[in-house]
Amino acid sequence: MKDILNNATDRMKKAEASLERELGSIRAGVANASLLDRIEVEYYGALTPVNQLASINIPEARMLTITPYDKSSLGDIERAIYQSDLGISPTNDGTLIRLVIPALTEERRKDLAKLVGKNSENAKVAVRNIRRDAMDALKKAEKSGDISEDELHVNEKKVQELTDASTKRIDEIAAKKETELLDK
């Protein structure tokens, strides 16, 4: 039984972490180093994340600077940013790259808030699927005689509590991002 509950807990935490990563890549009109998390650079024949090739700083509220550890990779990093879906043009001064994050229009903020809602709903669906899988595993264990009917009900209640807690955390993550988007 502990394996079923631990598995469900781990999978729910992964769903929450996945949502946080997804929401971190949504531009909110403020500089955030996680905007670059999904950008990979062709570096000596291998795709390498930008944060492993350069230091990323936030000197101002709406600016990121990327300083490569190896100056020869500057052009490769710039090219990767251009080719990404970031929608921000990098400025290369020969030693570092500046990304100025433009302010968002009110309409764009509302669109992004809808996207946050959609992503959080997808995460909730994933959590409900995990709950279903755990409930199915518990019912199989009860049918095979591994646990009693009383233990089944106790563990079903625990799975539901895990689901409720995970759903609440997903709502909190989404609400925080929506506030960040709409309060600028």
MARZAKE-127150 format. One record per residue: residue in three letters; x, y, z of N, C-alpha, C in turn. Coordinates in steps of 0.05 Angstrom, whole numbers, plus 32768, in hexadecimal, padded with zeros to 4 digits. Atoms other than C-alpha are relative to their C-alpha. Layout:
REM residues N
AlaXYZXYZXYZ...
***
This chain:
REM residues 184
Met80107FE88000800080008000801180198000Lys7FEF7FE97FFF803880308010800C80067FE5Asp7FF57FFC801A805580257FCB7FEC800F7FEEIle80147FF38011801380397FAA7FFD801D8008Leu80027FE47FF6800D80787FD6801980107FF9Asn7FE77FF180068056808B7FCD800280067FE2Asn7FFF7FFC801D805280817F827FED80177FF8Ala80147FEB8006801380AC7F7F800B801C8008Thr7FF57FE77FF5803480E27FAA8016800A7FEEAsp7FEA7FF88011807380E37F7F7FF6800A7FE5Arg800A7FF8801A804C80E77F3E7FF1801B8002Met800E7FE67FFD802081207F59801480178004Lys7FEC7FEB7FFC805E81477F6F800D80067FE5Lys7FF47FFC801A807B813D7F297FEC80107FEEAla80147FF18010803A81587F0A8001801E8009Glu7FFF7FE57FF6803F81967F37801A800D7FF6Ala7FE67FF58009808981A07F257FFF80067FE2Ser80037FFC801D807881997EDB7FF080197FFBLeu80107FE88003804381CF7EE2801180188006Glu7FEF7FE97FF9807581FD7F04801480067FE9Arg7FEE7FFC801680A681F27ECB7FF2800D7FE8Glu80107FF58016807082007E977FFA801D8005Leu80077FE57FFA805A823F7EBA801880128001Gly7FE87FF07FFF80A182567EC48009800A7FE5Ser7FF87FF8801B80AA825A7E797FED80147FF4Ile80137FEB800A806F82897E71800A801B8008Arg7FF57FE57FFB808882D07E6A7FEB8011800DAla80137FEF7FF1806882FE7E9D8007801E7FFEGly7FF97FE480038088833F7E86801680088014Val7FE97FFB7FEE80BF83387EBB80157FEC7FFAAla7FE9801280058104831A7EB67FFF7FE88013Asn800080187FF0810782D27ECE80137FEC7FF1Ala7FEB8012800D814282A37EC17FF37FE67FF5Ser800C80188009811282697EB87FF580027FE3Leu80097FFD801C80FD82877E7580137FF27FEDLeu7FEB800C8012813E82697E5980037FE28005Asp7FFD801C7FF8813582247E787FFD7FED7FE8Arg800580138016811B82047E38801180057FE8Ile7FEE7FFA8017814F82237E0A80197FF18002Glu7FE880108001818681F57DF58011800A7FE9Val7FED7FF6801381C582097DCF80107FE97FF5Glu7FEE8014800D81EC81DF7D9D801C80088008Tyr7FE67FF97FF5822F81DF7DC180137FE87FFDTyr7FEE80178006826781B27DA77FF17FE77FF9Gly800F8017800A823581857D857FEA7FF58012Ala8015800A7FED8207817B7DC27FEE80178008Leu80137FEC7FF681C8819F7DD680048004801EThr7FFA7FFA7FE481D781C27E187FEE80178009Pro80117FEA7FF681A881ED7E43801180198004Val7FF37FE67FFE81BA82377E44800C8004801CAsn7FF77FFB7FE581C082377E9080197FF08007Gln7FE7800F7FFB81FA82057E8B8017800C7FF0Leu7FEB7FF38011822082307E588006801C8009Ala7FFD7FE47FFA821782747E777FF48007801BSer800E7FF67FE78206829B7EB67FEA80127FF7Ile80177FF0800781C282BB7EB37FFA80138018Asn80057FEC7FEB81B782FC7EDA7FE880117FF9Ile80177FEE8004817D832B7EE48008801B800CPro7FF77FE67FF6819B83727EEA7FE980138004Glu80177FEE7FFD815783947EE27FE77FEE8000Ala801980107FFF810F837E7EEA7FF77FF47FE6Arg8008800A801A810583757EA080177FFA7FEDMet7FE980078011814A83607E88800F7FE8800BLeu7FEE80167FFA817283207E87801A80047FF2Thr7FE68000800E81BC831D7E78800A7FE38001Ile7FF5801B800381DD82DD7E60801E80047FFAThr7FE37FFE8004822982DA7E69800B7FE47FFDPro7FF6801B80048246829B7E4A801B7FFC800ETyr7FE680087FF4827F82777E6D80157FFF7FEBAsp7FEE80028017829F826B7E297FF680157FECLys80097FEA8011829C82AB7DFF7FFA7FF67FE3Ser8004800A801B829E82817DBF7FE37FF67FFCSer801B800A8002825882687DCF7FEB80167FFELeu80127FEA8000823982AD7DCE7FED80007FE8Gly801080008018822182A97D867FEC7FE88000Asp801180177FFF820582637D917FE880058013Ile80157FFA7FED81DD827A7DCE7FEC80147FF4Glu80117FEC800D81C382B77DA87FEE7FF27FEAArg800F800E801581AE828A7D6D7FEA7FEE800DAla801480127FF3818A82597D9D7FE98011800AIle80157FEF7FF5816382937DBC7FEE800A7FE8Tyr800F7FF78017814F82AD7D777FED7FE97FF6Gln800F8017800B813782677D627FEB7FF68014Ser801380097FEC8110825C7DA37FE5800D7FFCAsp801B7FF4800180C7826C7DAE7FFD80178015Leu80007FEB7FEB80DB82A27DE17FF3801A7FF7Gly800B7FE7800B80C882DC7DB4800E80198009Ile7FF07FE97FF780FF83097DCF801980017FF0Ser7FE77FFE8010813883237DA4801780058013Pro7FE97FFC7FEF817B831C7DC6801280177FF5Thr7FED7FEB800881AE83557DC5801C7FF68008Asn7FE5800B7FFB81F6833D7DBF801480177FFFAsp7FEC7FEA8001822D836F7DD3801D7FF57FFFGly7FE6800B80038267833F7DC9800A7FF18019Thr7FF8800E7FE7826E83297E127FE87FF4800ELeu8018800B7FF48227831D7E287FE880057FEFIle80197FFC800E81E083187E0F7FEC800C8013Arg80157FF47FF081A983447E287FE57FF97FF4Leu801C80058008815F83317E257FEF8014800FVal80127FED7FF3812F836A7E327FE47FF57FFCIle801B800C800180EB834E7E447FEC80177FFDPro80137FEA800580B4837A7E267FE87FFE8014Ala80187FFF7FEF8078838F7E507FE97FF27FF1Leu8017800D800C803983677E437FE880127FFEThr80197FF180037FF983847E287FEB7FF28012Glu8015800B7FEF7FB983797E517FF47FE77FF3Glu800C8017800F7F9D834B7E1B80127FE78002Arg7FED80167FFF7FDD83217E1B80017FF4801CArg8000800A7FE57FDB831C7E677FE87FEE8005Lys801880107FFD7F9483017E6480037FE57FF1Asp7FFB8019800E7FA882CE7E2F80137FEE800FLeu7FED80117FF17FE382B77E597FF27FF5801AAla800E800A7FE97FB582B27E967FEF7FE87FF9Lys800F8017800A7F8882847E6D80127FE87FFCLeu7FED801680047FC5825B7E5A80087FF3801BVal7FFA800A7FE57FD782557EA47FE97FEE800AGly801780107FF87F90823C7EB27FFF7FE67FF2Lys8000801880107F95820A7E7A80167FEC800AAsn7FEA80117FF67FD981F07E937FF97FF4801BSer8007800B7FE67FBF81EA7EDA7FEB7FEB7FFFGlu8015801480037F8281C47EC3800C7FE67FF6Asn7FF28018800A7FB081947E9D800E7FF28017Ala7FF2800C7FE97FD881897EDD7FEC7FF38012Lys8015800D7FEF7F97817B7F037FF77FE67FF4Val80088019800D7F8381487ECF80157FEB8005Ala7FEB80137FFB7FC681277ED77FFE7FF5801DVal800380097FE47FBC81247F237FE87FEE8003Arg801880117FFE7F7681077F1A80067FE57FF4Asn7FF98019800C7F9380D27EEC80127FEF8013Ile7FEF800E7FEC7FC780C17F217FEE7FF58016Arg8013800A7FEC7F8F80BB7F547FF17FE77FF6Arg800E8017800B7F69808D7F2680127FE77FFFAsp7FED801680017FA780617F1C80047FF4801CAla7FFC800A7FE47FB2805D7F687FE77FF2800AMet8019800D7FF77F69804C7F757FFD7FE57FF3Asp8002801A800E7F6B80157F4080137FEC800CAla7FEC80127FF37FAA7FF87F607FF67FF7801BLeu800B80087FE67F887FF97FA47FEA7FEB7FFDLys8016801280057F4A7FD67F88800B7FE47FF8Lys7FF4801980087F767FA17F67800B7FF18019Ala7FF4800C7FE87F9A7F957FA97FEA7FF58012Glu8016800A7FEF7F577F8D7FCD7FF47FE77FF3Lys800C8017800E7F3C7F5D7F9880127FE78002Ser7FEE80177FFE7F7B7F327F9C80047FF7801DGly7FFF80097FE47F747F2F7FE88018800B800FAsp7FE87FF57FF37FB37F587FF87FF880138017Ile800A7FEE7FEB7F8A7F8A80207FE27FFB8004Ser801D80037FFA7F467F8A80427FF080177FF5Glu80127FEB800A7F0A7FB3802E8004801A8011Asp7FFC7FE97FEF7F167FE1806A801A800E7FF9Glu7FE67FF480087F5F7FEC80567FFD800E7FE5Leu80067FF3801A7F467FFC80107FF4801B8004His800D7FE67FFC7F198033802980128014800EVal7FED7FEE7FF37F4E805080578015800B7FECAsn7FEC7FF780147F818052801E7FF480107FEAGlu800D7FEF80147F4F806E7FED7FFD801C800ALys80037FE67FF37F4380A6801E801C800F7FFFLys7FE57FF480007F8F80B280228007800A7FE4Val7FFB7FF8801C7F9480B47FD67FF1801A7FF9Gln80117FE880067F5B80E77FD3800C8018800EGlu7FF47FE97FF27F7E811280088019800A7FF1Leu7FE87FF980107FBF81107FDF7FF780107FE7Thr800A7FF380187F9781247FA17FF6801C8007Asp800A7FE57FF87F74815E7FC5801780138006Ala7FE97FEF7FF97FB781787FE0800F80087FE7Ser7FF17FFA80187FD881747F9C7FF080147FEFThr80117FED800F7F9D81977F7A8001801C800CLys7FFF7FE67FF37FA081CE7FAE801B800D7FF9Arg7FE67FF480067FEB81D87FA1800080097FE2Ile80017FF8801C7FDE81DA7F567FF0801B7FFDAsp800F7FE780007FA982107F6280118017800AGlu7FEF7FEB7FF57FDB82387F8C801580087FECIle7FEC7FFA8014801182337F577FF480117FE9Ala800D7FF280167FE1824A7F217FF7801C8008Ala80097FE67FF67FC482827F4B801880148003Lys7FE87FEF7FFE800B829C7F598009800B7FE5Lys7FF77FF7801B801C829E7F0F7FEC80137FF4Glu80157FED800A7FD982BF7EFD8003801B800CThr7FFC7FE77FF27FE682F47F318018800F7FF4Glu7FE77FF4800C802C82FF7F157FFA800C7FE4Leu80077FF6801B800E83077ECF7FEE80188000Leu80157FEC80027FD383337EDF800680198011Asp7FFB7FEA7FED7FF283617F15801680137FF6Lys7FEA7FEE800A802383867EE87FF480187FF3
***
